[in-house]
Amino acid sequence: MSTNVVVLIKEALRESNKSMRQLAKETGINVSTISRILNGKRKANLDHLKAISTSLHIPLSDLVSSEEIGEPTHPLSFNHVRAIISEMNLPVEDFSADNLKDNIQKYEKKSNTEEGRATILEQFKSKMAALGGQGPYIQQLESMYQTFKEKKASKKELLLMGSALFYFIASMDMIPDYLFPVGYLDDALVIQYVMQSLSLKH
């Protein structure tokens, strides 16, 4: 958990005259978990952040950082992401699992063309550089890119990886990337979906 977010939560606790025990009672988070979060010994997941946001009246957008989104302790879900979209009043329409799967299929087809493959190989590193190595599932993305580049997988697996890589590169997707850092949550869902699909094949 980033230092700035910890400081923000501690300041809100002081201002509201609430103890960690009171916060635990209001949020339903174990007091020892809150203690570990505030001492930097554990990362808060999206459920934690939403509950703390409500209890301490801190805008969820102030608590969500690329570090918290980075490598979720628990799998992301559409409910998590919808909660953030709703809380932050983001201009996001038709955010659904069906729409996400449609996008994956669309990008599978694109990645299977010479033009699509060239786009991935040309733009992936610059997109990574723009993120500064921070964001959801960075290691998995880099591994997928290397495998895709070297074609060291079956055709179906390469199509799945290509769809995730193409989705990552596209700036205008289900949640536009300019809504940083929330704009990368849908990318994380796509990568998570693709990883699960790949694991089922082994």
C-alpha positions in Angstrom: 0.0 0.0 0.0 1.4 3.4 -1.0 2.6 5.8 1.8 0.3 8.6 0.6 -2.8 6.3 0.9 -1.8 5.2 4.4 -1.2 8.8 5.5 -4.7 9.8 4.0 -6.4 7.0 6.0 -4.5 7.9 9.2 -5.4 11.6 8.9 -9.1 10.7 8.3 -9.1 8.5 11.4 -7.6 11.3 13.5 -10.1 13.9 12.1 -13.1 11.7 12.7 -11.8 10.6 16.2 -12.1 7.0 15.3 -10.0 4.2 16.5 -8.9 1.2 14.4 -11.4 -0.9 16.4 -14.2 1.5 15.4 -13.1 1.4 11.8 -13.0 -2.4 11.9 -16.6 -2.5 13.3 -17.9 -0.1 10.6 -16.1 -1.7 7.7 -16.3 -5.4 8.7 -12.5 -5.7 8.3 -10.6 -7.5 11.0 -8.8 -5.0 13.3 -5.5 -6.9 12.8 -5.9 -6.6 9.0 -6.4 -2.8 9.3 -3.4 -2.6 11.6 -1.3 -4.5 9.0 -2.6 -2.3 6.2 -1.7 0.9 8.1 1.7 -0.5 9.0 2.5 -1.3 5.4 2.6 -5.1 6.1 -0.3 -5.9 3.9 -1.9 -4.4 0.7 -5.6 -3.4 0.9 -7.7 -5.0 -1.8 -10.6 -3.2 -3.6 -13.2 -4.4 -1.0 -11.1 -3.0 1.8 -10.7 0.4 0.0 -14.4 0.7 -0.7 -15.4 0.0 2.9 -12.8 2.4 4.3 -13.9 5.0 1.7 -17.5 4.8 3.0 -16.6 4.7 6.7 -14.1 7.6 6.6 -15.9 9.6 3.8 -12.8 9.6 1.7 -13.4 9.6 -2.1 -12.6 6.2 -3.5 -10.6 7.9 -6.3 -8.2 9.1 -3.6 -7.6 5.7 -2.2 -7.3 3.8 -5.5 -3.7 3.9 -6.8 -1.8 1.9 -9.4 -0.1 0.1 -6.5 -3.4 -1.1 -5.1 -4.6 -2.2 -8.5 -1.3 -3.7 -9.3 -1.4 -7.3 -8.2 -4.7 -8.1 -6.5 -4.5 -10.4 -3.5 -7.9 -11.8 -4.7 -9.1 -12.0 -8.3 -10.8 -8.9 -9.6 -14.5 -9.2 -10.2 -17.0 -7.1 -12.2 -18.7 -6.2 -8.9 -15.4 -4.6 -7.7 -15.0 -2.6 -10.9 -18.6 -1.6 -11.1 -18.5 -0.3 -7.5 -15.6 1.9 -8.4 -17.2 3.1 -11.6 -20.4 3.9 -9.7 -18.6 5.6 -6.8 -16.5 7.8 -9.1 -19.3 8.6 -11.5 -17.2 7.5 -14.4 -18.6 7.9 -18.0 -18.5 4.2 -18.6 -21.4 2.5 -20.4 -22.3 -1.2 -21.0 -19.6 -2.6 -18.7 -20.5 -6.3 -18.7 -18.9 -9.7 -19.0 -20.5 -10.3 -22.4 -19.1 -7.0 -23.7 -15.6 -8.0 -22.4 -15.8 -11.4 -24.1 -16.9 -9.7 -27.3 -13.9 -7.4 -27.1 -11.5 -10.4 -26.5 -12.9 -12.2 -29.6 -12.6 -9.0 -31.6 -8.9 -8.6 -30.6 -8.2 -12.3 -31.2 -9.1 -11.8 -34.8 -7.0 -8.6 -35.0 -3.9 -10.2 -33.4 -4.2 -13.1 -35.9 -3.5 -10.7 -38.9 0.0 -9.6 -39.9 -1.0 -6.0 -39.3 -2.3 -6.8 -35.8 0.8 -8.8 -34.9 3.0 -5.9 -36.1 0.9 -3.4 -34.0 1.5 -5.5 -30.9 5.2 -5.9 -31.5 5.7 -2.2 -32.3 3.5 -0.6 -29.5 3.8 -2.9 -26.5 7.1 -1.6 -25.2 6.1 2.0 -25.6 2.8 1.4 -23.7 4.8 -0.4 -20.9 7.2 2.6 -20.8 4.3 5.0 -20.4 3.1 3.0 -17.4 6.6 3.1 -15.9 6.3 -0.6 -15.0 3.3 0.1 -12.8 -0.1 -1.4 -13.3 -2.1 -4.6 -13.2 -0.5 -7.9 -14.1 2.7 -6.3 -15.5 4.8 -9.5 -15.1 2.1 -11.6 -16.8 1.8 -9.1 -19.7 5.6 -9.2 -20.2 5.6 -13.0 -20.2 2.7 -13.1 -22.7 4.5 -10.6 -24.9 7.7 -12.7 -25.0 5.7 -15.9 -25.7 3.7 -14.2 -28.4 6.8 -12.6 -30.0 8.6 -15.9 -30.1 5.5 -17.9 -31.1 6.2 -20.5 -28.3 2.7 -21.7 -27.8 -0.2 -23.3 -29.7 -2.2 -21.2 -32.2 -5.2 -21.0 -29.8 -3.0 -19.9 -26.9 -1.2 -17.3 -29.1 -4.7 -15.9 -30.1 -5.7 -15.6 -26.5 -2.4 -13.9 -25.6 -2.7 -11.6 -28.6 -6.2 -10.5 -27.6 -4.9 -9.5 -24.1 -1.9 -7.7 -25.5 -4.0 -5.9 -28.1 -6.5 -4.9 -25.5 -3.7 -3.6 -23.3 -2.3 -1.5 -26.2 -5.7 0.0 -27.1 -6.3 3.2 -25.3 -10.0 3.5 -25.9 -11.5 0.3 -24.6 -14.3 -0.5 -22.1 -12.8 1.9 -19.5 -10.6 4.5 -21.4 -7.0 4.5 -20.2 -7.1 8.3 -19.6 -9.2 7.5 -16.5 -5.9 6.5 -14.8 -5.5 4.4 -12.7 -9.0 3.0 -12.9 -8.7 2.9 -16.7 -6.5 -0.2 -16.4 -8.9 -2.3 -14.3 -10.7 -3.6 -17.4 -7.2 -4.5 -18.8 -6.6 -6.5 -15.6 -9.9 -8.3 -16.0 -9.0 -9.2 -19.6 -5.6 -10.5 -18.6 -7.1 -12.4 -15.7 -9.7 -14.0 -18.0 -7.0 -15.0 -20.6 -4.8 -16.4 -17.9 -7.6 -18.5 -16.5 -8.5 -19.7 -20.1 -4.8 -20.6 -20.7 -4.6 -22.5 -17.4 -7.7 -24.6 -18.3 -5.9 -25.8 -21.4 -3.1 -27.4 -19.4 
